[in-house]
Amino acid sequence: MPEIDEDIVRALLSRCTDDLHAPAAVTAGIIRGHRRRRLRNRAVGAVVTGAAAGTAFAVVVSTPGGAPRPAAGRPASAPPVTTPAFRLTAAQRTLYQLSSAAVGAPDRPAGRYVEMTEKQDGYDKTSVIDSLTGDIWTYQQGAGIPAELPVDRHGSPTQAAFDAMPTDPSALRVLLLAQAKQQQAQAQALEQRILAERGKKGAFPAQASGLTDNDLVFDQATGMLWNPLVGPALRSALYKVLAETPGVQVRTGTTDTLGRAAVEISRYDSAARVDEETFENPQTGATLETAFVYRAEGSEGTDVYLSVTGSTTLPPNPYQP
């Protein structure tokens, strides 16, 4: 699992004065900073963010009226047994349709290296993921940005790791939440260590970040959907998990930044005051775009996915002459 970047922690802690203990809100800042880095560098496969359970199903029970009298000469039969019917919301129906589309979509491209071309905040970008190690190479082209980022070692789960994840929605939800809380604990431990280096102390309750379990599950699930190493069965299960996560909003008949037909899935994270959005292809369940909209800052970050191909050898930087 990718680790929390120490540079992010140090930058956030530097905002605290030397004579004060770091407030509990710093942990929230670490996690939010890590999420911003995920959007900027696309280097994480499963991320931090919140997650509880609780389904949004409405139970509709049919109640039979007066039973008719049995015909003469026939023994009276037992009254029919009625089974409660579960009525899905419109959002859940759409998510289950995406789940069906995903499970029937083509499998991942062949080859050890998976190359994904993107358009991130207006500039060109290519991400290459080693399906065996999870290493990520990032190439980009634009004014004022480096042509290549340092290799993110084990920045993504491997294809084998994704394939080992459960596809039962309940079991997958438990795993996603456990991963998120493990990353929260990792962030807090790293924060404590850096505070100790400065001769300071801090105490951070489990929910110091303000993120709920539902926040965590949503962020973990949508943080996986973009990853091209995720297979059809797991992608299908992720949509089912989202269908059972309260607070998930779904809009049909919309488009991504490029005008491609899409289903928009979003959830408002009140702790970070950010709308997390992902746009999915209604025909295949593939992710077309992800976006973070920061209400307080009036800013937005977008990552538009253009193509995914496979290769047996490591592709070179496509933007170098």
Backbone bond lengths (Angstrom), bond angles and torsions (degrees), N, CA, C in turn:
res aa  C-N    CA-C-N  psi(-1)  N-CA   C-N-CA  omega(-1)  CA-C   N-CA-C  phi
1 M - - - 1.458 - - 1.524 109.24 -
2 P 1.314 119.57 135.27 1.468 121.45 -179.58 1.519 111.24 -58.54
3 E 1.324 116.20 145.55 1.448 120.96 -178.79 1.531 110.65 -95.81
4 I 1.337 115.21 157.89 1.450 121.04 176.18 1.524 108.74 -69.37
5 D 1.314 117.48 133.41 1.456 122.81 -176.98 1.530 110.26 -72.21
6 E 1.350 116.98 125.47 1.456 121.05 -179.01 1.521 111.93 -64.14
7 D 1.333 117.81 -32.32 1.458 120.18 -179.94 1.520 111.15 -60.58
8 I 1.347 115.85 -38.63 1.464 119.86 178.63 1.521 109.91 -63.71
9 V 1.345 116.31 -44.85 1.456 119.93 -178.88 1.522 110.58 -61.75
10 R 1.340 117.01 -46.21 1.457 120.58 -177.98 1.533 111.46 -63.54
11 A 1.327 115.74 -39.20 1.463 118.77 179.92 1.518 111.35 -64.82
12 L 1.326 116.45 -39.62 1.456 119.65 179.96 1.520 111.60 -71.29
13 L 1.344 116.50 -40.50 1.451 119.15 179.84 1.518 112.02 -67.16
14 S 1.323 117.08 -26.10 1.461 120.16 -179.29 1.517 111.61 -65.49
15 R 1.352 116.15 -16.21 1.459 119.19 178.18 1.529 111.42 -75.26
16 C 1.331 116.92 -16.63 1.462 120.23 -179.37 1.522 109.52 -84.01
17 T 1.312 118.41 142.66 1.455 120.79 177.27 1.517 109.37 -72.62
18 D 1.337 116.16 156.84 1.458 120.52 -174.61 1.518 112.93 -67.72
19 D 1.323 117.47 -22.58 1.458 118.96 -175.27 1.521 112.67 -98.29
20 L 1.319 117.62 8.07 1.457 120.65 -179.62 1.517 110.46 -121.42
21 H 1.324 115.28 148.44 1.455 118.97 172.38 1.525 107.96 -73.15
22 A 1.323 116.00 150.92 1.463 119.23 178.11 1.520 109.20 -67.38
23 P 1.332 118.59 130.85 1.457 119.91 179.82 1.524 111.04 -70.87
24 A 1.336 115.78 162.86 1.463 120.04 -179.70 1.511 111.38 -60.69
25 A 1.343 116.98 -27.42 1.466 120.14 -178.33 1.520 112.41 -65.10
26 V 1.345 117.34 -17.32 1.457 119.05 -179.79 1.521 110.78 -62.53
27 T 1.347 116.58 -37.56 1.461 119.19 178.48 1.518 110.76 -59.74
28 A 1.329 115.96 -40.93 1.465 119.23 177.41 1.519 109.77 -60.94
29 G 1.329 116.41 -41.05 1.456 120.00 179.42 1.506 112.61 -63.66
30 I 1.325 116.47 -38.01 1.465 119.95 178.25 1.517 110.31 -61.17
31 I 1.322 114.92 -47.44 1.456 118.62 -177.03 1.520 110.84 -67.18
32 R 1.338 117.32 -40.48 1.456 119.44 178.62 1.515 110.81 -65.36
33 G 1.341 115.54 -39.23 1.459 118.81 177.54 1.515 111.57 -63.08
34 H 1.323 115.56 -37.94 1.466 119.77 177.83 1.529 110.21 -64.23
35 R 1.339 115.86 -36.89 1.464 119.37 179.94 1.523 110.74 -69.81
36 R 1.352 116.70 -37.35 1.459 118.74 175.49 1.523 110.40 -62.16
37 R 1.333 115.44 -40.28 1.462 119.42 178.34 1.524 110.54 -63.43
38 R 1.330 116.06 -36.51 1.463 118.99 177.90 1.519 110.78 -59.76
39 L 1.331 116.34 -41.75 1.453 119.41 -179.91 1.520 111.02 -70.43
40 R 1.343 116.99 -41.34 1.455 120.57 -177.90 1.519 112.66 -67.82
41 N 1.339 116.35 -44.11 1.460 119.97 -172.88 1.522 113.72 -104.18
42 R 1.345 117.97 -12.94 1.432 122.30 -178.51 1.537 111.16 52.59
43 A 1.325 116.52 41.69 1.456 120.15 -171.68 1.516 114.00 -105.46
44 V 1.312 118.15 2.50 1.452 119.73 -176.86 1.518 110.37 -119.53
45 G 1.337 116.86 137.80 1.448 120.01 179.06 1.508 112.40 -92.87
46 A 1.331 116.96 -38.35 1.448 120.23 178.42 1.514 107.11 -129.98
47 V 1.336 117.80 123.54 1.453 120.33 -167.48 1.514 113.48 -116.22
48 V 1.367 114.98 177.80 1.449 120.56 -179.94 1.518 111.46 -87.72
49 T 1.283 117.44 142.70 1.503 122.83 171.20 1.483 118.00 173.43
50 G 0.984 164.66 -18.98 1.428 156.24 155.03 1.491 117.13 150.76
51 A 1.295 132.12 165.66 1.445 123.30 174.83 1.492 115.21 176.07
52 A 1.236 121.55 113.28 1.464 121.99 176.08 1.486 109.02 -112.51
53 A 1.269 119.40 -165.63 1.444 120.04 177.78 1.496 108.18 -112.65
54 G 1.327 116.15 -146.72 1.449 118.69 178.11 1.494 110.11 91.52
55 T 1.330 117.45 116.02 1.444 119.90 178.89 1.507 109.47 -96.37
56 A 1.323 115.31 162.06 1.459 119.75 -178.03 1.520 111.04 -105.51
57 F 1.330 116.04 22.04 1.455 118.68 -179.23 1.522 110.63 -70.01
58 A 1.337 116.19 139.64 1.459 120.86 172.86 1.515 107.56 -103.66
59 V 1.327 116.87 126.62 1.463 120.32 -177.10 1.514 108.82 -90.74
60 V 1.311 115.55 127.46 1.457 121.61 179.15 1.521 107.67 -118.42
61 V 1.303 117.50 113.66 1.460 121.83 -177.96 1.516 108.80 -104.30
62 S 1.342 115.51 125.52 1.462 119.36 178.29 1.521 108.47 -84.63
63 T 1.314 116.17 129.16 1.461 120.41 -179.30 1.509 108.56 -107.87
64 P 1.325 118.45 118.12 1.467 120.15 -177.41 1.519 110.96 -70.38
65 G 1.306 115.87 148.88 1.455 120.96 176.19 1.517 110.43 -81.26
66 G 1.353 117.99 -158.89 1.457 120.71 -179.39 1.510 111.38 -62.91
67 A 1.324 117.23 133.41 1.465 121.28 -178.16 1.520 109.45 -77.44
68 P 1.345 119.28 138.51 1.469 121.36 179.53 1.516 111.08 -69.27
69 R 1.316 116.40 152.95 1.456 121.19 178.53 1.523 109.80 -69.54
70 P 1.346 117.43 143.90 1.457 119.08 177.89 1.514 110.48 -67.98
71 A 1.338 116.53 149.69 1.467 121.12 178.45 1.514 109.50 -64.70
72 A 1.332 116.27 152.46 1.462 121.83 -178.94 1.513 110.12 -59.36
73 G 1.323 116.08 136.82 1.445 120.99 177.19 1.516 113.15 83.59
74 R 1.294 118.02 -3.15 1.454 120.34 178.90 1.525 110.18 -110.97
75 P 1.347 116.80 139.90 1.461 118.56 179.35 1.533 110.19 -68.55
76 A 1.303 113.03 146.00 1.466 117.54 178.46 1.523 109.14 -67.45
77 S 1.321 116.26 133.80 1.468 120.87 179.75 1.517 109.63 -94.36
78 A 1.329 115.18 158.23 1.460 120.12 178.80 1.523 109.01 -67.66
79 P 1.304 117.12 147.03 1.477 119.30 179.12 1.523 110.33 -60.67
80 P 1.329 116.78 146.00 1.466 119.90 -179.32 1.532 111.21 -62.71
81 V 1.326 114.58 144.11 1.459 120.48 178.07 1.519 108.38 -88.27
82 T 1.306 116.70 125.08 1.464 120.65 -179.90 1.526 109.30 -99.22
83 T 1.315 116.12 134.03 1.458 122.26 179.37 1.517 109.25 -101.35
84 P 1.322 117.70 130.26 1.465 118.80 178.81 1.531 111.02 -56.58
85 A 1.321 116.36 137.34 1.461 121.59 177.73 1.518 109.24 -99.80
86 F 1.320 116.05 138.50 1.460 120.78 179.77 1.524 108.39 -101.96
87 R 1.327 115.75 122.73 1.450 120.84 -178.82 1.524 108.94 -100.95
88 L 1.310 115.52 120.43 1.463 120.22 178.94 1.523 110.10 -82.37
89 T 1.304 115.55 147.69 1.453 119.86 172.35 1.528 108.56 -73.80
90 A 1.330 116.73 166.81 1.465 120.49 178.36 1.530 110.38 -60.96
91 A 1.341 116.71 -39.24 1.460 120.03 179.18 1.517 111.04 -63.42
92 Q 1.324 116.43 -43.08 1.464 119.70 179.95 1.522 111.59 -65.41
93 R 1.323 116.84 -39.66 1.471 119.18 178.14 1.526 110.48 -59.95
94 T 1.329 116.15 -42.59 1.463 119.91 179.55 1.526 111.16 -64.07
95 L 1.335 116.90 -42.04 1.462 120.41 -179.83 1.527 111.41 -66.52
96 Y 1.311 117.36 -36.43 1.465 119.79 176.48 1.532 110.88 -70.40
97 Q 1.322 117.12 -31.66 1.466 119.71 174.03 1.527 110.64 -65.70
98 L 1.341 116.91 -40.73 1.460 120.22 175.30 1.521 110.45 -63.16
99 S 1.319 116.52 -37.42 1.461 120.64 178.20 1.521 110.89 -61.58
100 S 1.321 116.54 -43.29 1.468 120.65 178.53 1.525 111.00 -66.54
101 A 1.339 116.21 -40.38 1.466 119.56 178.95 1.522 110.68 -63.70
102 A 1.341 116.89 -39.80 1.462 120.91 -177.69 1.514 112.21 -66.66
103 V 1.317 116.94 -41.90 1.465 119.09 -176.87 1.523 111.32 -68.78
104 G 1.337 117.50 -22.93 1.459 120.70 178.78 1.514 113.84 -96.34
105 A 1.339 116.58 1.05 1.471 120.73 -178.62 1.525 110.52 -78.29
106 P 1.332 117.98 160.49 1.471 120.91 177.52 1.520 111.38 -60.10
107 D 1.332 115.57 151.90 1.460 120.85 178.88 1.520 110.37 -72.51
108 R 1.301 116.41 178.67 1.460 122.47 -178.70 1.529 111.19 -63.57
109 P 1.333 117.48 154.78 1.467 119.78 179.66 1.525 110.81 -65.48
110 A 1.329 116.22 149.60 1.456 121.26 -179.64 1.521 110.27 -74.40
111 G 1.330 116.18 151.64 1.456 120.87 178.58 1.509 111.57 116.47
112 R 1.317 115.95 149.44 1.465 120.69 -178.44 1.521 112.31 -65.63
113 Y 1.326 117.44 -36.97 1.464 121.43 -175.35 1.525 110.17 -104.10
114 V 1.312 115.96 129.41 1.461 121.57 178.68 1.531 107.53 -108.27
115 E 1.335 115.66 122.06 1.461 122.07 -176.68 1.524 109.78 -106.90
116 M 1.313 116.87 126.05 1.457 122.07 -178.23 1.523 109.30 -122.60
117 T 1.315 116.84 120.58 1.460 120.78 176.90 1.520 108.84 -91.52
118 E 1.332 115.52 142.59 1.461 121.31 -173.15 1.520 110.74 -141.94
119 K 1.306 113.90 166.24 1.460 122.48 170.34 1.526 105.37 -127.75
120 Q 1.343 116.33 106.89 1.455 120.58 -174.91 1.522 109.95 -111.75
121 D 1.321 115.27 116.18 1.467 121.52 -178.98 1.518 111.85 49.81
122 G 1.318 116.38 35.93 1.455 121.25 173.85 1.510 115.75 95.27
123 Y 1.329 119.08 -11.57 1.457 118.70 178.97 1.535 110.63 -110.05
124 D 1.337 115.38 160.70 1.456 121.37 -175.69 1.527 110.89 -81.33
125 K 1.319 115.52 142.87 1.449 120.51 -177.70 1.520 109.70 -149.33
126 T 1.317 116.28 144.25 1.465 122.53 174.36 1.520 108.51 -130.87
127 S 1.313 116.12 126.77 1.462 121.76 177.04 1.522 108.55 -110.91
128 V 1.320 116.54 133.09 1.464 121.99 177.35 1.524 107.77 -119.57
129 I 1.328 116.80 124.59 1.460 121.92 -178.62 1.525 109.33 -114.57
130 D 1.314 116.45 128.75 1.461 122.23 173.64 1.524 107.15 -80.31
131 S 1.323 117.12 112.54 1.459 120.63 -174.91 1.529 112.76 -67.44
132 L 1.340 117.49 -18.57 1.467 121.16 -178.94 1.523 113.07 -88.91
133 T 1.325 117.59 -33.15 1.463 120.98 -176.31 1.526 113.57 -112.82
134 G 1.326 117.99 -20.55 1.461 121.52 -175.26 1.515 113.85 82.84
135 D 1.334 118.10 2.92 1.466 120.64 176.85 1.525 110.10 -64.30
136 I 1.339 116.02 144.23 1.459 121.17 -178.12 1.523 110.13 -125.02
137 W 1.332 116.16 127.41 1.463 123.07 171.82 1.525 107.51 -103.94
138 T 1.319 116.88 134.41 1.460 121.19 -178.82 1.516 109.64 -123.78
139 Y 1.332 115.66 118.03 1.458 122.77 176.36 1.516 108.01 -112.55
140 Q 1.338 116.60 143.21 1.459 118.39 -178.36 1.523 110.46 -151.14
141 Q 1.325 113.15 160.68 1.460 120.50 -176.91 1.515 109.65 -139.53
142 G 1.332 116.22 121.16 1.456 120.57 179.91 1.509 110.32 173.18
143 A 1.299 115.95 161.81 1.461 120.99 -177.87 1.516 110.98 -67.74
144 G 1.338 115.85 128.75 1.451 121.06 173.78 1.510 115.80 77.31
145 I 1.336 118.67 13.43 1.465 120.83 178.86 1.527 109.00 -123.58
146 P 1.337 117.99 150.17 1.470 119.73 179.63 1.521 111.26 -67.68
147 A 1.333 116.13 148.24 1.463 120.48 -179.26 1.516 112.05 -72.18
148 E 1.328 116.54 -20.22 1.465 119.82 -178.37 1.514 108.85 -151.56
149 L 1.342 116.61 136.90 1.453 121.63 176.86 1.528 109.59 -93.87
150 P 1.330 118.39 157.71 1.466 119.48 174.90 1.528 110.72 -57.64
151 V 1.318 115.80 144.75 1.461 119.76 -179.91 1.527 109.45 -61.61
152 D 1.319 115.90 129.17 1.464 121.24 178.67 1.526 107.72 -90.94
153 R 1.325 116.39 96.68 1.455 121.23 -177.09 1.526 110.68 -67.85
154 H 1.310 115.59 125.60 1.472 123.09 179.96 1.533 111.13 57.35
155 G 1.329 115.95 33.66 1.458 120.22 -178.90 1.508 113.94 -70.49
156 S 1.317 117.22 -19.63 1.466 121.95 179.24 1.519 108.77 -126.02
157 P 1.329 117.92 148.99 1.463 118.32 167.18 1.526 109.78 -57.80
158 T 1.302 117.55 149.60 1.459 120.96 177.39 1.523 109.97 -75.15
159 Q 1.319 115.77 168.54 1.466 119.21 176.81 1.523 110.06 -62.48
160 A 1.332 116.80 -39.85 1.466 120.09 178.67 1.530 110.96 -62.80
161 A 1.340 116.84 -38.56 1.464 119.89 179.29 1.523 110.94 -65.46
162 F 1.323 116.74 -42.16 1.465 119.15 176.29 1.528 110.80 -62.16
163 D 1.334 116.51 -43.00 1.462 120.03 -177.45 1.522 112.35 -66.84
164 A 1.341 116.95 -22.73 1.460 120.46 179.74 1.523 112.54 -83.06
165 M 1.338 117.47 -9.46 1.464 120.06 -179.20 1.526 109.92 -73.40
166 P 1.325 117.11 146.87 1.467 119.55 -179.62 1.521 111.81 -67.75
167 T 1.310 116.33 149.03 1.464 120.91 176.79 1.531 111.50 -107.86
168 D 1.318 116.58 -0.67 1.459 119.60 169.67 1.528 107.10 -74.05
169 P 1.336 118.81 124.52 1.464 120.59 -174.11 1.525 114.49 -55.49
170 S 1.333 117.44 -40.61 1.463 119.83 -179.16 1.521 111.17 -65.37
171 A 1.337 116.25 -45.54 1.462 120.18 179.79 1.523 111.04 -66.95
172 L 1.326 116.53 -37.57 1.463 120.22 179.28 1.519 110.38 -65.72
173 R 1.315 116.68 -39.57 1.464 120.45 178.78 1.536 111.10 -60.90
174 V 1.330 115.69 -42.69 1.460 120.34 177.97 1.526 110.42 -60.48
175 L 1.334 116.50 -43.29 1.463 120.70 179.25 1.523 111.68 -63.62
176 L 1.318 117.18 -45.34 1.465 120.89 -179.11 1.523 111.10 -60.35
177 L 1.317 116.15 -42.51 1.455 120.04 -179.47 1.527 110.84 -67.37
178 A 1.334 116.41 -40.09 1.473 120.21 178.71 1.525 110.41 -62.97
179 Q 1.341 116.99 -41.62 1.461 120.47 178.29 1.521 110.88 -62.52
180 A 1.308 116.56 -43.35 1.463 120.56 -178.59 1.521 110.90 -63.12
181 K 1.315 116.59 -44.34 1.460 119.56 -177.90 1.522 111.07 -71.12
182 Q 1.324 116.31 -29.50 1.457 119.30 174.64 1.529 110.12 -64.70
183 Q 1.316 116.52 -39.93 1.464 119.67 178.37 1.523 110.97 -69.77
184 Q 1.330 117.39 -35.82 1.460 119.56 175.49 1.530 110.45 -61.27
185 A 1.326 115.58 -45.83 1.466 119.68 179.38 1.527 110.56 -63.37
186 Q 1.323 115.74 -37.44 1.460 120.56 178.42 1.526 110.66 -63.72
187 A 1.322 116.65 -42.85 1.462 120.80 178.76 1.516 110.75 -63.78
188 Q 1.323 117.00 -42.22 1.457 120.49 -178.78 1.522 111.29 -67.68
189 A 1.355 117.71 -39.76 1.458 121.10 179.10 1.525 110.63 -64.96
190 L 1.331 115.91 -41.18 1.460 119.99 179.05 1.520 110.24 -65.73
191 E 1.311 115.36 -39.64 1.459 120.09 178.41 1.528 110.84 -62.87
192 Q 1.332 116.14 -43.17 1.465 120.51 178.82 1.526 111.07 -61.07
193 R 1.324 115.97 -40.70 1.464 119.78 -178.92 1.522 111.14 -64.17
194 I 1.339 115.91 -43.19 1.458 119.26 -179.55 1.527 110.68 -68.39
195 L 1.327 116.71 -37.49 1.457 119.95 175.61 1.527 110.57 -61.30
196 A 1.338 116.41 -41.27 1.456 120.79 -179.98 1.524 110.78 -63.23
197 E 1.334 116.11 -36.30 1.461 120.24 177.58 1.527 110.83 -62.00
198 R 1.317 116.69 -27.08 1.463 121.51 -179.08 1.522 112.28 -96.98
199 G 1.336 115.13 6.06 1.453 118.69 179.63 1.501 113.78 73.31
200 K 1.308 117.62 24.93 1.455 121.84 -179.35 1.519 109.47 -115.56
201 K 1.313 115.77 166.80 1.451 121.19 178.50 1.518 109.07 -127.82
202 G 1.317 115.40 157.62 1.456 119.72 177.45 1.507 109.67 -156.81
203 A 1.292 116.53 149.94 1.462 121.41 176.42 1.515 107.78 -129.34
204 F 1.326 116.18 129.98 1.461 119.73 -172.29 1.524 110.07 -129.54
205 P 1.330 117.82 113.10 1.458 119.48 176.64 1.509 110.85 -65.69
206 A 1.334 115.62 163.49 1.468 121.03 -174.21 1.524 112.17 -57.19
207 Q 1.330 117.12 -35.51 1.466 119.53 -177.74 1.526 111.16 -107.02
208 A 1.356 116.75 31.54 1.465 119.53 -179.05 1.512 111.75 -60.80
209 S 1.309 117.02 -26.07 1.457 120.14 -177.46 1.514 112.53 -71.57
210 G 1.329 117.71 -17.75 1.449 120.53 -176.62 1.507 113.31 80.96
211 L 1.320 117.54 1.82 1.456 121.31 -179.97 1.524 109.95 -84.43
212 T 1.314 116.19 134.91 1.459 120.52 178.54 1.526 110.03 -88.85
213 D 1.316 115.87 168.10 1.464 119.68 176.23 1.526 111.08 -60.20
214 N 1.326 116.88 -36.91 1.462 119.50 179.16 1.519 111.49 -66.52
215 D 1.330 116.95 -37.31 1.468 120.67 174.12 1.521 110.01 -58.31
216 L 1.328 115.56 -46.96 1.460 120.92 -175.93 1.525 112.06 -63.95
217 V 1.317 117.14 -45.74 1.456 120.30 -179.33 1.519 111.21 -63.67
218 F 1.331 116.25 -43.69 1.463 119.44 179.71 1.521 110.76 -60.58
219 D 1.320 116.79 -46.19 1.459 119.97 -177.08 1.521 111.58 -67.63
220 Q 1.321 116.97 -38.10 1.454 120.21 177.56 1.534 110.39 -63.63
221 A 1.319 116.28 -46.70 1.469 120.18 -176.81 1.520 111.50 -65.32
222 T 1.342 116.94 -48.73 1.465 119.03 -178.70 1.521 111.09 -71.10
223 G 1.345 116.67 -25.69 1.447 119.85 175.72 1.509 113.13 -69.42
224 M 1.325 117.40 -19.13 1.461 121.38 176.27 1.528 112.61 -91.72
225 L 1.315 116.63 -31.63 1.464 119.95 -171.40 1.522 113.11 -57.77
226 W 1.345 117.64 -34.97 1.472 119.63 -178.01 1.521 112.17 -72.13
227 N 1.354 117.16 -21.86 1.460 120.74 -170.69 1.529 111.09 -71.22
228 P 1.338 118.59 122.11 1.463 120.87 -176.59 1.523 114.03 -70.94
229 L 1.338 118.58 -7.28 1.460 120.62 176.79 1.526 112.26 -83.75
230 V 1.321 116.92 -9.61 1.466 120.94 178.46 1.530 108.99 -73.29
231 G 1.337 116.46 126.12 1.459 121.24 -179.16 1.517 112.96 -81.12
232 P 1.334 117.78 168.19 1.467 121.39 -176.92 1.527 114.16 -57.27
233 A 1.335 117.99 -41.20 1.468 120.06 -176.73 1.522 111.41 -66.34
234 L 1.336 117.38 -42.67 1.460 120.55 179.51 1.520 110.57 -69.58
235 R 1.328 117.46 -40.18 1.465 120.21 177.78 1.531 109.93 -60.28
236 S 1.312 116.01 -42.66 1.458 120.36 178.20 1.522 111.08 -60.15
237 A 1.339 116.82 -42.30 1.464 120.97 -179.57 1.525 111.57 -67.63
238 L 1.323 117.46 -34.38 1.468 120.49 179.35 1.529 110.88 -62.49
239 Y 1.325 117.04 -38.59 1.464 119.49 177.29 1.524 111.12 -65.58
240 K 1.318 116.96 -34.45 1.467 119.74 177.49 1.518 110.81 -68.32
241 V 1.324 116.70 -38.12 1.466 120.04 175.87 1.528 110.10 -61.48
242 L 1.319 116.96 -44.10 1.468 120.45 179.18 1.524 110.92 -63.16
243 A 1.334 116.54 -35.23 1.467 120.11 179.40 1.521 111.23 -63.98
244 E 1.315 117.53 -24.71 1.461 121.68 -177.72 1.522 112.38 -104.15
245 T 1.327 117.19 11.56 1.463 121.08 179.62 1.528 110.25 -102.97
246 P 1.315 118.62 115.11 1.470 120.75 -179.51 1.525 111.82 -59.17
247 G 1.319 115.17 146.63 1.454 120.95 176.29 1.509 114.97 91.80
248 V 1.339 117.76 -4.87 1.459 120.68 -179.51 1.527 109.40 -78.21
249 Q 1.318 116.13 128.60 1.457 122.27 178.84 1.532 109.52 -104.39
250 V 1.315 116.97 142.17 1.466 121.86 -178.66 1.519 109.46 -132.71
251 R 1.335 115.54 131.02 1.471 121.08 175.22 1.512 108.75 -123.60
252 T 1.319 116.50 126.99 1.457 121.07 177.05 1.527 109.85 -100.55
253 G 1.324 116.81 166.65 1.453 121.06 177.27 1.509 113.67 68.84
254 T 1.333 117.98 21.92 1.453 120.66 179.29 1.526 109.60 -104.42
255 T 1.325 116.94 -176.74 1.464 121.76 -179.94 1.517 109.59 -137.03
256 D 1.337 115.42 160.10 1.455 119.29 174.28 1.528 109.00 -87.41
257 T 1.328 116.57 -172.39 1.463 121.34 -177.30 1.517 112.76 -58.80
258 L 1.336 116.27 -31.60 1.466 120.68 -178.52 1.522 113.05 -88.06
259 G 1.312 117.26 1.94 1.457 120.62 179.29 1.514 113.98 85.77
260 R 1.339 117.82 10.38 1.461 120.43 178.67 1.527 110.17 -78.09
261 A 1.337 116.12 139.06 1.464 120.44 179.73 1.518 109.82 -56.97
262 A 1.337 116.59 135.32 1.458 119.79 -173.57 1.520 111.96 -151.39
263 V 1.331 114.17 160.00 1.461 122.96 167.32 1.523 106.43 -107.76
264 E 1.320 117.04 124.19 1.467 120.45 -179.95 1.524 110.11 -93.95
265 I 1.327 115.76 127.23 1.462 122.64 176.22 1.522 106.92 -116.36
266 S 1.327 117.09 129.08 1.467 118.88 -176.95 1.518 110.45 -147.77
267 R 1.322 113.43 163.90 1.462 120.43 175.15 1.515 107.86 -155.66
268 Y 1.310 116.63 137.54 1.459 120.76 179.23 1.516 109.90 -89.59
269 D 1.323 115.86 123.26 1.457 122.67 176.77 1.522 107.41 -95.53
270 S 1.344 116.04 104.29 1.464 119.90 -175.01 1.520 111.84 -70.55
271 A 1.328 117.97 -27.30 1.470 120.24 179.77 1.524 110.70 -66.11
272 A 1.322 116.24 -44.57 1.467 120.91 -179.28 1.519 112.16 -93.74
273 R 1.342 116.69 -8.22 1.463 122.51 -176.85 1.536 110.25 54.18
274 V 1.308 114.80 52.57 1.459 120.47 -179.10 1.524 109.40 -137.21
275 D 1.329 115.04 139.37 1.459 121.12 171.58 1.524 107.65 -91.86
276 E 1.323 116.17 118.91 1.457 120.80 177.05 1.530 107.40 -97.10
277 E 1.316 116.39 123.80 1.457 121.42 -174.07 1.530 110.66 -127.40
278 T 1.305 115.70 142.81 1.455 120.93 172.88 1.520 108.23 -139.17
279 F 1.328 115.95 139.55 1.469 121.78 -176.81 1.528 108.37 -114.23
280 E 1.338 115.91 125.41 1.459 121.49 -173.23 1.530 111.54 -115.80
281 N 1.328 114.60 145.80 1.461 121.00 174.87 1.525 108.75 -71.29
282 P 1.339 118.99 118.08 1.469 119.96 -176.49 1.518 113.35 -67.04
283 Q 1.336 118.22 -18.28 1.459 121.15 -178.13 1.526 112.79 -88.44
284 T 1.334 117.52 -30.59 1.463 120.59 -174.98 1.523 114.02 -122.20
285 G 1.322 117.77 -14.45 1.457 120.53 -175.93 1.516 113.27 78.25
286 A 1.339 118.16 5.27 1.471 121.28 179.61 1.525 109.95 -75.98
287 T 1.325 116.57 147.05 1.460 121.06 178.93 1.522 110.17 -79.23
288 L 1.326 115.97 129.09 1.458 122.58 179.64 1.526 112.10 -97.71
289 E 1.327 116.70 -32.70 1.470 120.07 -175.10 1.522 109.22 -162.00
290 T 1.322 116.18 147.22 1.457 121.66 169.52 1.525 108.23 -125.58
291 A 1.328 115.58 152.02 1.463 119.61 -178.15 1.509 110.42 -152.68
292 F 1.336 115.64 145.95 1.457 123.64 170.03 1.526 106.47 -116.82
293 V 1.309 117.34 126.62 1.457 122.14 177.51 1.526 107.83 -115.07
294 Y 1.332 116.26 109.20 1.459 122.05 -178.62 1.522 109.11 -90.60
295 R 1.323 115.74 108.49 1.460 120.68 -174.66 1.525 111.74 -65.55
296 A 1.322 117.04 -46.45 1.457 120.36 -175.98 1.517 111.70 -65.20
297 E 1.326 115.94 -37.36 1.455 120.11 -177.31 1.519 112.65 -87.02
298 G 1.329 116.64 -13.72 1.458 120.03 -177.26 1.516 112.59 64.47
299 S 1.346 116.31 31.05 1.459 120.46 -177.19 1.520 110.50 -123.61
300 E 1.323 114.64 163.72 1.458 120.75 -178.61 1.525 109.06 -146.15
301 G 1.315 115.94 141.08 1.451 121.72 173.48 1.510 109.53 -121.38
302 T 1.327 117.56 132.73 1.461 120.80 -177.42 1.525 110.44 -128.67
303 D 1.301 115.04 149.80 1.455 122.21 175.99 1.524 106.96 -137.85
304 V 1.331 116.05 112.23 1.467 122.12 -177.11 1.523 108.48 -104.00
305 Y 1.327 116.53 127.83 1.464 122.14 -176.77 1.524 109.65 -96.55
306 L 1.322 115.55 128.41 1.464 120.71 -172.98 1.521 113.39 -104.73
307 S 1.335 117.43 -48.77 1.462 119.56 -177.18 1.519 110.40 -153.50
308 V 1.338 115.92 156.85 1.461 122.30 177.21 1.527 107.84 -135.13
309 T 1.342 116.59 124.76 1.463 121.73 178.97 1.521 109.17 -134.72
310 G 1.336 115.69 162.59 1.449 121.21 179.81 1.519 111.58 -115.53
311 S 1.336 116.19 155.56 1.455 121.16 -179.58 1.523 109.56 -150.76
312 T 1.321 117.17 147.78 1.462 121.37 177.97 1.522 111.84 -84.21
313 T 1.335 117.38 -17.32 1.463 121.85 178.08 1.520 109.32 -122.04
314 L 1.329 116.64 158.05 1.454 121.01 -177.86 1.525 110.30 -67.52
315 P 1.334 118.45 117.94 1.470 120.62 179.75 1.524 110.87 -66.46
316 P 1.328 118.03 143.47 1.456 120.91 177.47 1.531 111.23 -78.36
317 N 1.307 116.05 171.47 1.454 121.52 176.59 1.538 108.66 -63.11
318 P 1.344 118.99 114.92 1.466 120.72 -176.58 1.520 113.51 -72.60
319 Y 1.323 117.53 -11.56 1.460 120.12 -176.90 1.518 112.67 -97.58
320 Q 1.348 116.81 -2.61 1.460 120.16 176.28 1.523 110.14 -87.65
321 P 1.339 118.49 138.72 1.469 120.38 -179.90 1.535 111.68 -66.94
